[in-house]
Amino acid sequence: MSFAVSVQSHFSTIPLKRTQFKNPSPRTLLSSSCFESRSVSSYLRLKERTCLVSKPGLVSRYRQILQAGIGAGGEFADSGEVASVASDEPESFSWSSVILPFIFPALGGLLFGYDIGATSGATLSLQSPALSGTTWFNFSPVQLGLVVSGSLYGALLGSISVYGVADFLGRRRELIIAAVLYLLGSLITGCAPDLNVLLVGRLLYGFGIGLAMHGAPLYIAETCPSQIRGTLISLKELFIVLGILLGFSVGSFQIDVVGGWRYMYGFGTPVAILMGLGMWSLPASPRWLLLRAVQGKGPLQEYKEKAMLALSKLRGRPPGDKISEKLVDDAYLSVKTAYEDEKSGGNFLEVFQGPNLKALTIGGGLVLFQQITGQPSVLYYAGSILQTAGFSAAADATRVSVIIGVFKLLMTWVAVAKVDDLGRRPLLIGGVSGIALSLFLLSAYYKFLGGFPLVAVGALLLYVGCYQISFGPISWLMVSEIFPLRTRGRGISLAVLTNFGSNAIVTFAFSPLKEFLGAENLFLLFGGIALVSLLFVILVVPETKGLSLEEIESKILKK
């Protein structure tokens, strides 16, 4: 049976209030009086709420068919066109064609992670009278907090500023600008003659982080084949961890060099150049080009041709091939429908109402607890913690940091492999329990176990391992799942702002609080917050394993 006939069969089950038809055709339905006063988008929303709730997969098919079939005169396309548009066949591709469009944006995440790892060693080098190579090495707790958290404040500013200009810039240009900011930040920080210039460099580097963390997942999602989209986006966390490990490693090699902190921060320069040149060589996102067309920023046909050329280049096919043409036509219908729904999706405050507020509570709560349980502090200050744990030599502390980075990488693989088998809640509950235990162990070490440095090392490893199977990857996975389609963009933006804002505050406050409360009481405070976050996970966070996005919205958010 052809797809057009099956569509006719589905349409025949629609309860029509004003007029009843026997075996109506799509043309008859669209021209009937029951649609005269109702827009297509209104009809689609009605169908999503009624007869298609139990069959969410049909919603996208109806959307494609109706959008494809409605021309200037309101007539339906022939069945051949409809079948072409509604094809569900997966896109054929070669893995070699998706590597570069993934790698170059992912370098933005790697440079973010590198900053975390490098800062751990750089703070030791900067404050050493013998190794800093400066006369301004004697930092106050507040100054140290600004050095460490400077990139995070830049990231917060970057994520705020990009909200209003992201669609104008496009994903490719956004990532090129991020690479330039990474480059400038690395150079200025590495060559800084005083603390003020150092802080400017940290801020610029962080601004690049904000742009990269917004643009990279969008570019990857919009350019990769749909059947591997989830896998590639999930690997973003792995690249961040690789960056942390690289930062720890560079710090380990340069820690005994006078002015070694300059090399630690400056090492980001060649990676930033590689990222910028790589993104320059890649085409713009085809979906972004289609979005510009839908927004009326230029001739439709011109943008569709650019999108076809971009997709052909990305897949390594001849320019303007038929496969790319068909995929672009399908994508255009999808983008147009999504854009029209967004225009009618209510105001900004809608994200704070009803099911959207429930989603924001879950997603925002997870990324908030991810930070205020001490995660940025433990990583940024790993070297300092290890020094107080008996590894008095800076070189010893940084080498143990490398071991922690390798362990973090391995545990990330465990999380990626098991999240769809075990589910989100079991990993979160087990991981957050381990985080609380590790923080109490660190507090106990500083209080009365100071003669056992392995306790501190074991606690750090436990913390890192439990974080990487829980808050690390799963918070962002659930953020991407939990928001309804209608408010997903705004909801995720708020989650990103919450993440960077709380990260910057916790990182800045760690050194002054450690000075004021003492390390033992500070880690005890973090442990108490971890227990609160465990209760939050148990009482508030749902299990989304095996549920479609439509099922999450109907079964969890609207209960």
C-alpha positions in Angstrom: 0.0 0.0 0.0 1.4 3.4 -0.9 2.1 6.0 1.7 -0.4 8.3 0.2 -3.1 5.6 0.6 -2.1 5.0 4.2 -2.3 8.7 4.9 -5.8 8.7 3.5 -6.7 5.8 5.8 -5.4 7.7 8.8 -7.3 10.9 7.8 -10.5 8.8 7.5 -10.5 8.3 11.3 -10.6 12.1 12.1 -13.7 13.0 14.0 -15.2 15.8 11.9 -17.8 17.9 13.8 -19.3 19.9 11.0 -19.2 17.5 8.1 -18.8 13.8 7.8 -17.2 12.1 4.8 -17.0 8.6 3.7 -13.4 7.6 2.9 -12.3 11.2 2.4 -9.2 11.9 0.3 -6.6 14.4 1.5 -7.7 16.8 -1.2 -11.3 16.6 -0.1 -10.4 17.1 3.5 -8.2 20.1 2.8 -10.9 21.8 0.7 -13.8 20.9 3.0 -15.7 23.6 5.0 -14.4 22.1 8.2 -11.0 23.7 7.5 -12.2 27.0 6.1 -11.8 28.9 9.4 -8.9 26.9 10.8 -5.2 27.3 9.8 -3.1 24.2 9.0 -0.9 24.9 12.0 -4.0 25.1 14.3 -5.2 21.8 12.9 -1.9 20.2 13.4 -1.8 21.3 17.1 -5.4 19.9 17.5 -4.3 16.6 16.1 -1.3 16.4 18.4 -3.5 16.9 21.4 -6.2 14.4 20.3 -6.1 11.4 18.0 -2.3 11.4 17.5 -1.3 11.5 21.2 -1.0 7.7 21.2 1.0 7.7 17.9 3.5 10.6 18.2 5.5 9.3 15.2 2.6 10.2 12.9 2.7 13.8 13.9 5.8 14.5 11.9 4.4 12.6 8.9 1.2 14.7 8.9 3.3 17.9 9.2 5.5 16.9 6.2 2.5 15.9 4.1 0.4 19.0 4.8 3.3 21.4 4.4 4.4 19.7 1.1 0.9 19.5 -0.2 -0.4 23.0 0.4 0.5 25.3 -2.5 -0.7 28.8 -3.4 -4.2 27.4 -4.3 -4.5 25.1 -1.3 -4.2 22.0 -3.4 -2.6 18.8 -2.3 0.5 17.5 -4.1 0.4 14.2 -6.0 1.1 11.0 -4.1 4.6 10.7 -5.6 5.7 14.0 -4.1 4.2 13.1 -0.8 5.9 9.7 -0.6 9.2 11.4 -1.5 8.9 14.0 1.3 7.7 11.5 3.9 10.4 8.9 3.3 11.8 7.5 6.6 14.8 5.8 5.0 18.0 6.6 7.0 20.5 8.7 5.2 23.4 6.8 3.8 26.9 8.2 4.7 30.5 7.2 5.2 32.1 7.6 8.6 35.0 9.4 7.0 32.7 12.2 5.9 31.4 12.9 9.4 34.8 13.0 11.2 35.9 16.6 10.3 32.5 18.2 10.9 32.6 16.6 14.3 36.3 17.1 15.3 36.7 20.8 14.6 33.6 21.9 16.6 34.5 19.4 19.3 37.9 21.1 19.7 35.9 24.0 21.3 35.0 21.6 24.1 38.5 20.2 24.3 39.8 23.8 24.8 37.2 24.3 27.6 38.4 21.2 29.3 42.1 22.1 28.7 41.5 25.4 30.6 40.3 23.4 33.7 43.2 21.0 33.7 45.9 23.7 32.9 44.6 26.0 35.6 45.2 23.3 38.2 48.9 23.4 37.5 49.1 27.1 36.6 47.9 28.2 40.0 50.7 26.3 41.6 53.3 27.8 39.2 51.9 31.4 39.5 52.1 31.4 43.3 55.6 29.9 43.6 58.3 32.4 44.5 60.8 30.2 42.7 58.8 29.1 39.7 56.4 32.0 38.8 59.1 34.1 37.2 57.2 37.3 38.4 57.3 39.8 41.2 53.5 39.7 41.7 53.2 36.0 42.6 51.8 36.7 46.1 48.1 36.4 45.4 45.4 37.1 48.0 42.5 34.6 48.1 40.3 36.9 46.1 42.9 37.5 43.4 43.5 33.7 43.2 39.7 33.2 42.9 39.6 35.8 40.0 42.4 34.1 38.1 40.8 30.7 38.4 37.2 31.8 37.7 38.0 34.5 35.2 37.4 32.3 32.2 34.1 31.2 33.7 32.9 34.8 34.0 33.9 35.2 30.4 31.9 32.1 29.5 28.9 33.5 31.3 29.1 36.8 29.4 29.6 34.9 26.1 26.6 32.6 26.6 24.4 35.7 27.4 25.6 37.7 24.5 25.2 34.9 21.9 21.6 34.4 22.7 20.5 37.4 20.6 22.9 37.0 17.7 23.3 33.3 17.3 20.9 33.1 14.3 22.5 36.1 12.7 26.1 34.7 13.0 25.3 31.1 12.2 27.0 28.1 13.8 30.2 28.2 11.6 30.9 31.9 12.2 30.2 31.6 15.9 32.8 28.8 16.2 35.3 30.8 14.1 34.9 33.7 16.4 35.2 31.4 19.4 38.5 30.1 18.0 39.8 33.7 17.6 38.9 34.4 21.2 40.6 31.2 22.3 43.7 32.3 20.4 43.7 35.9 21.8 43.0 34.6 25.3 45.8 32.1 25.2 48.4 34.6 23.8 47.5 37.4 26.2 47.4 35.1 29.2 50.7 33.4 28.3 52.4 36.8 27.8 50.8 38.7 30.6 53.2 41.2 32.2 50.9 41.7 35.3 47.8 40.5 37.0 45.4 42.8 35.3 46.5 41.7 31.8 46.3 38.1 32.9 42.7 38.6 34.0 41.8 40.2 30.7 43.2 37.2 28.9 41.3 34.9 31.1 38.1 36.8 30.4 38.6 36.7 26.6 39.4 33.0 26.7 36.2 32.4 28.7 34.2 34.4 26.2 35.4 31.9 23.6 34.2 29.1 25.8 30.7 30.6 26.0 30.4 30.8 22.2 32.0 27.4 21.6 29.7 25.6 24.1 26.7 27.1 22.4 27.8 26.7 18.7 29.5 23.3 18.8 26.6 21.0 19.7 24.3 23.0 17.3 26.8 22.6 14.4 27.3 18.9 15.1 23.6 18.2 15.5 22.7 20.1 12.3 25.3 18.6 10.1 25.6 15.0 11.1 23.3 12.2 9.9 20.3 11.8 12.2 21.0 8.1 13.0 24.3 9.0 14.8 23.4 12.4 16.1 22.9 11.2 19.7 26.3 9.4 19.7 28.2 12.3 18.4 26.6 14.9 20.8 27.2 12.6 23.7 30.9 12.5 22.8 31.2 16.2 23.6 31.6 15.4 27.3 34.4 13.0 26.3 36.3 15.8 24.5 36.0 18.0 27.5 37.5 15.3 29.6 40.3 14.8 27.0 41.0 18.5 27.3 41.2 18.2 31.1 43.6 15.3 30.8 45.7 17.3 28.3 45.8 20.3 30.6 46.9 18.1 33.5 49.6 16.5 31.3 51.0 19.8 30.1 51.0 21.1 33.6 53.0 18.0 34.8 55.7 18.6 32.1 56.0 22.4 32.7 55.6 22.6 36.5 59.4 22.7 37.2 60.0 25.3 34.5 60.4 28.9 35.6 57.4 30.7 34.2 55.8 27.4 33.4 52.3 28.8 33.8 52.9 30.8 30.6 53.4 27.6 28.6 50.4 25.9 30.3 48.1 28.7 29.2 49.9 29.4 25.9 49.6 25.8 24.8 46.0 26.5 23.8 47.3 28.7 20.9 48.0 26.0 18.3 44.8 24.1 19.1 42.8 27.3 18.7 44.5 27.9 15.3 43.7 24.4 14.2 40.0 24.8 15.3 39.7 28.2 13.5 41.3 26.9 10.2 39.2 23.7 10.4 35.9 25.6 10.8 36.9 28.0 8.0 37.3 25.0 5.7 33.8 23.7 6.6 30.6 25.0 5.1 27.8 26.7 7.0 25.2 24.4 8.6 22.6 23.5 5.9 19.8 23.8 8.5 21.0 27.3 9.5 20.9 28.4 5.8 17.4 27.0 5.5 16.4 28.9 8.7 17.6 32.1 7.2 15.4 31.4 4.2 12.4 30.7 6.4 13.1 34.0 8.3 12.9 35.8 5.0 16.6 37.0 5.0 17.1 36.3 1.3 15.7 34.5 -1.7 14.4 31.0 -0.9 15.9 29.3 -3.9 19.3 30.9 -3.3 19.5 29.7 0.2 18.3 26.2 -0.8 21.1 26.0 -3.4 23.6 27.0 -0.8 22.3 24.4 1.6 22.5 21.7 -1.1 26.1 22.6 -1.9 27.0 22.7 1.9 25.4 19.2 2.4 27.1 17.8 -0.6 30.5 19.1 0.6 29.9 17.7 4.1 29.0 14.2 2.8 31.7 14.2 0.1 29.2 14.0 -2.8 29.2 15.9 -6.1 27.8 19.4 -5.8 24.0 19.5 -6.1 23.5 15.7 -6.2 19.9 14.4 -6.1 20.3 12.9 -2.6 21.4 16.2 -1.1 18.6 18.0 -3.0 15.9 15.6 -1.5 17.4 15.9 2.0 17.4 19.7 1.8 13.8 19.7 0.7 12.8 17.5 3.6 14.9 19.7 6.1 13.3 22.8 4.7 9.8 21.6 5.5 10.9 20.6 9.0 12.6 23.9 9.7 9.6 25.9 8.3 7.2 24.0 10.5 9.3 24.4 13.6 9.8 28.1 13.0 6.1 28.7 12.5 5.4 26.8 15.8 8.0 28.9 17.6 6.4 32.1 16.4 3.1 31.0 17.9 4.8 29.5 21.0 3.9 32.2 23.5 6.1 34.6 25.3 9.3 34.1 27.2 7.5 33.7 30.5 5.9 30.5 29.2 9.0 28.5 30.3 8.1 29.3 33.9 4.5 27.9 33.6 2.9 24.5 33.9 4.8 21.5 32.4 7.6 23.9 31.3 8.3 25.0 34.9 8.4 21.3 35.9 11.0 20.7 33.2 13.0 23.8 34.2 13.0 22.6 37.8 14.4 19.2 36.8 16.9 20.4 34.3 18.0 23.6 36.1 18.2 21.8 39.4 20.5 19.1 37.9 23.0 21.6 36.4 22.8 23.7 39.6 23.7 20.8 41.9 26.3 19.7 39.4 28.2 22.8 40.2 27.4 23.7 43.9 28.5 20.2 45.1 32.1 21.5 44.4 32.9 20.0 41.0 34.7 23.0 39.5 36.6 23.6 42.7 37.8 20.0 43.0 39.1 20.1 39.5 40.6 23.6 39.3 42.2 23.2 42.7 43.2 19.5 42.4 46.9 20.4 42.4 46.6 22.5 45.5 44.5 19.8 47.3 47.1 17.2 46.5 49.9 19.4 47.8 48.2 19.7 51.2 47.7 15.9 51.1 51.4 15.2 51.3 52.5 15.6 47.7 54.4 18.8 48.7 56.4 19.0 45.5 54.4 20.7 42.7 55.7 18.1 40.2 54.3 15.3 42.3 50.9 17.0 42.7 50.6 17.6 39.0 51.5 14.0 38.1 48.8 12.7 40.4 46.5 15.1 38.7 47.3 13.3 35.4 46.2 10.0 37.0 43.0 11.6 38.1 42.4 12.8 34.5 43.0 9.3 33.1 40.5 7.9 35.6 38.0 10.6 34.7 38.3 9.6 31.1 37.7 5.9 31.8 34.7 6.6 33.9 33.2 8.8 31.2 33.3 5.8 28.9 31.5 3.8 31.5 28.7 6.3 31.7 28.3 6.5 27.9 28.2 2.7 27.7 25.7 2.2 30.5 23.3 5.1 30.5 20.8 3.5 28.2 21.1 0.1 29.9 20.9 1.0 33.6 18.9 4.2 33.2 19.4 7.8 34.3 18.1 7.6 37.9 20.2 4.6 39.1 23.4 6.2 37.8 22.5 9.6 39.4 21.5 8.1 42.7 24.6 5.9 42.9 27.0 8.6 41.6 25.7 11.4 43.9 25.9 9.1 46.9 29.5 8.5 46.1 30.1 12.2 45.6 28.7 12.9 49.1 30.9 10.1 50.6 34.0 11.4 48.9 33.4 15.0 50.2 33.0 13.8 53.7 36.2 11.8 53.4 38.1 14.9 52.2 36.7 16.8 55.2 37.8 13.9 57.5 41.2 14.0 56.0 41.7 17.7 56.8 40.2 17.2 60.3 41.9 14.1 61.7 43.3 11.8 58.9 46.2 14.1 57.9 48.7 11.3 58.3 47.1 9.2 55.6 47.6 11.1 52.2 46.2 8.2 50.3 42.8 9.0 51.9 42.9 12.4 50.0 43.9 10.7 46.7 41.3 8.0 47.1 38.6 10.6 47.9 39.5 12.6 44.8 39.4 9.5 42.6 36.0 8.5 44.2 34.7 12.0 43.6 35.8 12.2 40.0 34.6 8.7 39.2 31.1 9.2 40.7 30.8 12.6 39.1 31.5 11.2 35.7 28.8 8.5 35.9 26.2 10.9 37.3 26.2 14.7 37.2 28.8 15.0 34.4 27.1 13.5 31.4 23.6 12.7 32.7 22.7 16.3 33.7 23.1 17.5 30.1 21.5 14.4 28.7 18.4 15.1 30.7 18.4 18.8 29.9 18.3 17.9 26.2 15.4 15.4 26.9 13.2 17.0 29.5 12.1 20.3 27.9 9.0 20.3 25.6 9.7 21.1 22.0 7.9 24.4 22.2 10.2 25.8 24.9 13.3 23.7 24.4 15.5 26.5 23.0 14.7 28.9 25.8 14.8 26.2 28.5 18.3 25.0 27.5 19.5 28.6 27.3 18.5 29.1 30.9 20.1 25.8 31.9 23.4 26.9 30.3 23.3 30.3 32.1 22.6 28.5 35.4 25.5 26.2 34.8 28.1 28.8 34.0 26.8 31.2 36.6 26.9 28.7 39.4 30.3 27.4 38.2 31.9 30.8 38.2 30.5 31.6 41.7 31.6 28.4 43.2 35.1 28.5 41.6 35.6 32.1 42.7 34.4 31.5 46.2 36.4 28.3 46.9 39.7 30.0 47.8 38.2 32.7 50.0 35.8 30.2 51.7 38.7 27.8 52.2 40.6 30.7 53.9 37.6 31.7 56.0 36.1 28.3 56.9 39.1 26.0 56.7 39.3 23.1 54.1 37.7 20.6 56.5 34.5 22.7 57.0 34.3 23.7 53.3 34.3 20.1 52.2 31.8 19.3 54.9 29.6 22.1 53.5 29.9 20.6 50.0 29.1 17.2 51.4 25.9 18.5 53.0 24.9 20.1 49.7 25.5 16.7 48.0 23.1 15.1 50.4 20.5 17.7 49.5 21.1 17.0 45.8 20.7 13.3 46.4 17.2 14.0 47.9 16.4 16.2 44.9 17.3 13.3 42.5 15.3 10.8 44.5 12.2 13.0 44.9 12.1 15.1 41.8 14.1 13.6 38.9 12.2 11.1 36.7 13.5 8.1 34.7 13.4 8.9 31.0 15.1 5.7 29.7 13.3 4.3 26.7 10.8 7.1 26.4 10.4 9.2 23.3 10.5 13.0 23.7 6.7 13.0 23.1 6.2 10.4 25.8 8.4 12.4 28.3 6.2 15.4 27.7 2.8 13.5 28.0 3.7 10.9 30.7 6.1 12.9 33.0 5.6 16.7 32.5 1.8 16.7 32.3 1.1 14.3 35.1 
